[in-house]
Each structure stands twice: as C-alpha cells, then as structure tokens.
Amino acid sequence: MTYCLGIITRYGLVMAADSRTHAGVDNISTYQKLFDFSVNGDRTLVLCTAGNLSITQSVLTAIHKDIKVDAEVNLYNLPSLDKVARYIGNKIRQVHEVDREWLQRDGIDYHCSFLLGGQLPGEDVELYRIYSQGNFIQATQETPFLQVGETKYGKPILDRTLTYDTPLEAAAKCALLSIDSTMRSNLSVGPPIDMVMYEANTFSLRHQLRLRLGDPYLAKIRKLWETSLRQAFDCMPSVEWEQLPSADPAEDILID
C-alpha cells in the first residue's frame, strides 16, 4: 500500500508521498512515488503514483519515452493541465490493454491511481486524481485536497485544518502530519517521504525535500504532535452522563 497527497490553496500546491511498497509482511521495498516533470520557467508538473507498481512504472516509462522522442503529443507540448490528465489516463489504458489480462489470470490487482498537480501558462494551479480506468476528478476550492492509497488515517487532520485560504507553509505541515498519522496506524506506509511545495505563478519548483527513516525533523514533529494531542485530550470536559432514575427496591424482591 502507499499514501500520496496533493493540496491546492490560492497560494500554490503541496504534494507528498511515502516510498514503501509491500509484497508480503517479510518483503518490504522502497520505490520513489513522487516525480517532477516540470520545465523551469514554462510549466510545473508533479506526479504521484499508487497501486500496482509494474503498471505505474510502465506508464511512467511511456511518458518519458514520448518526451525523449519528442512525440506529437507529450507532457511538454500539451496546452492545459486537464489535457495532461487525459493524456496520462490514456497511457494507463494502453498499459492495461497489454498487461491486465495476464495479471487477472493470477489474481493480481492491476489497479493504479495518479495524482497530477501543477500549473501551465495562463492557467491557475490545478490538482487532479486520475483513476485506473483513465478518467479523473479535479480538486476544488471547496475540496482543496486529493488522496490516493491508504487515505483514511490521514484524512481527519486535513478535514479539520485545511481550507483554500491556508498558507502554503501551513499546508506543508498539514501534509506531513497527515502522512505521519498514516504511518503511525499502518505499517504499509513508511519513509522516505518525498514532498514538494510550489508557489503559484512562479513556474519554478524551489521547495523539495526527502525525509528518511530516523530524520530528526520527522521525529520532532511526531513527538510534538502526539504531545499536543494528549494535552488537547486532557483538556476535554468529562462526559456528562445522563442520570437514570433509581430502580424501585420492591421490584427486586423475588416472589416464589
């Protein structure tokens, strides 16, 4: 399993992903799941991948090949981000046409998902989730984040803290806490954590980081978050129990 997250605000974009893959409890590997296809000064394009690793790697290989041979349609000549999402969806379908039948025969899950975030000239910052079938949805001001993979543990903090007006630095902290909460509750998600932060209209990806296992900052925010949660819990008022009427003692007398 994996966990990937994208957040848009009026100030830009944050995207983050873990790097753990599982093929059983005793076979844990690390593969990068966040990829930068940006062209400095022209377009910002960031992809996160989740699901069947062979499928996502085949899609990425096809995307790279189109760029290398300067295909008529590739990531660097499409005019809008929704067309980029459609292009990636078509690549997923093409790979499925070749591999899906054989994976199904052995009962292997062939599904995958992609997150696509970025900005092209003349457009706002946008964020898409591309499904295994090739269709996609878009993040909105009312729902400014999208997740793929193991989503449930990291969602509550996003629901409670994020809005479209959240500053980028706060959104980045929220993304890390969301991933840390997921790692805390699910061993199939784990470091290294890759994250990028993009400031709208700059067309330059200036903020990137990789947090490895044992990273001091990752350990620090986990400790502070757990301490803060305990303090908040201790401040919660006690439960106000409803007082039920006492039973009539006479009702407890057994009559033979």
SULPE-V255169 format. One line per field, one symbol per residue. phi: phi as a letter, one per 20 degrees, with the letter a starting at -180 (. if undefined). psi: psi as a letter, one per 40 degrees, with the letter a starting at -180 (. if undefined). burial: 1 if it has 9 or more other ideal C-beta (glycine too) atoms within 8 Angstrom, else 0. A space follows every 50 residues. Layout:
phi = ???
psi = ???
burial = ???
This chain:
phi = .bbcbccdcfeqbccbbececccofdcdcccfcdcddfdgndbdccdccb ogffffffffffffffffelfgcbgecfebffffffffgfffffffgedg gfffgemefdfbbcdccqbdgncffcbcddefenebccfcffcebcccne effefgfffedecfefgfffffffffffffffffdbffdaffddbccdeg melbeeccbcdegnggffffffffffffffffffeffffeffeeffffgf fefedf
psi = iihihihiieeaihiiiaehihfideghihhhehhhfihhedihhhhiii ahddddddddddddddddefidhideeieidddddddddddddddddddd dddddefhheiiiihhiahiheiihihihhideeiiihiiddgeiiiibg dddedddddddhieehidddddddddddddddddeheehiiihhiihhhi edfhgehiihhihehdddddddddddddddddddehiihgihhiiiihdd eehhh.
burial = 11111111100111111111110000000000111111000011111111 11001101110110111000000110010011111111111111110011 00110000010111111111001011111111010100100001111111 10111011000101010101111111111111100101111111111111 00101011001000100110110010000000000000000000000000 000000
